[in-house]
Amino acid sequence: MSKLTALVMSVALATPITIACARNPPKTNVGHRHPNLNAAQELVLKAFYKVEAAQKANEYDLDGHAAKAKEALRVASDELKLAAQAANRK
């Protein structure tokens, strides 16, 4: 398989996944009672959009690593929300 064919196939496969991920940014509000967690949440969201910009700048040719990073940022966002909920219970 030629490099061009491999590139076209990679982009064709990655684009729908990337578009689906782009439509699902992490949640942003963990609550005003937790300013440090809220600030961390805002940084996670900024990082998510920076990774998305890098994907677009590189025509989504980042070997799936950017998509994995975005998923990790979604997980971090969920964990921050859980941390705020745990603090609220105490």
N, C-alpha and C positions, 0 to 999 in steps of 0.2 A: 504494500500500500504506500502510495507516495505521501510525502509530508503535507502537501496541499489537501489531499483527500482526507488525511487524518485530521487536519485542522478544521476542515469544513464539517466533518462528522462531529468533532468535539463541540464546536459552536452550536451545531444543530441540536445536539443532545443537552447542552448546558443551558441554552437560552430559555426554554420553558421552565426549567427548575429555578433559574435565576429570577425570572419574572414572577414566579409564584412566591419566592422568598421576598422579593422587593415589596410585594403587597402585604406583607406580614411583619412590619417592624415591631420591636419589643414594646411592651406597655411602658408608660412613662411615669405613672403616678403611684408612689408608694405611701403617700400621705404626708401632710405638712407637720405632723408630730415628730417626724424623723428627718431633720434637715440633712444629716450626713448621708443617710440612705437615699434620700431624694436627690442629692447632688450626684451620688454614684450612679443612680438610675439615669440621670440626664447625660452623664459621660458615656454610659453604655449606648444610649440612643445616638449620640454624636459619633461614636466609634462605628456603629452600624451603618450610618449614612456615609461615613468616610470610606468604609470597605466597599459599599455599593458604588461610590464614585470611582474607586480604583477599578472595580469590575468594568464599569462602562468605559473608562479610559483605556483599558487593555482589551476591549472588545470581548470581555468575559472569558479570556484565555488565561486563566490562572490555575489550571489543573484541578479545579474543584476546591482549592484551599480557601478561597474567599467565601465560598458558600458555607464551608465548614466553620469558618470564623464567625459568620453571621449567625449560624445555628448556636454556636457557643455563646454568643452575645445574648441570644434569646433565653438560653438557659440561665445565664448570669442575671438577666432581668427578672426572670421568674424567682430565682433564689433571693434576690433583694426584696421582692414583694413578700416572700415567705418570712424573711427576717423581720420585716416591719410588722407583719401579722403576729409573729412570735413576741415581739416587744410589746405589742398592744395587749397581749394576754397577761402580761406581768404587771 
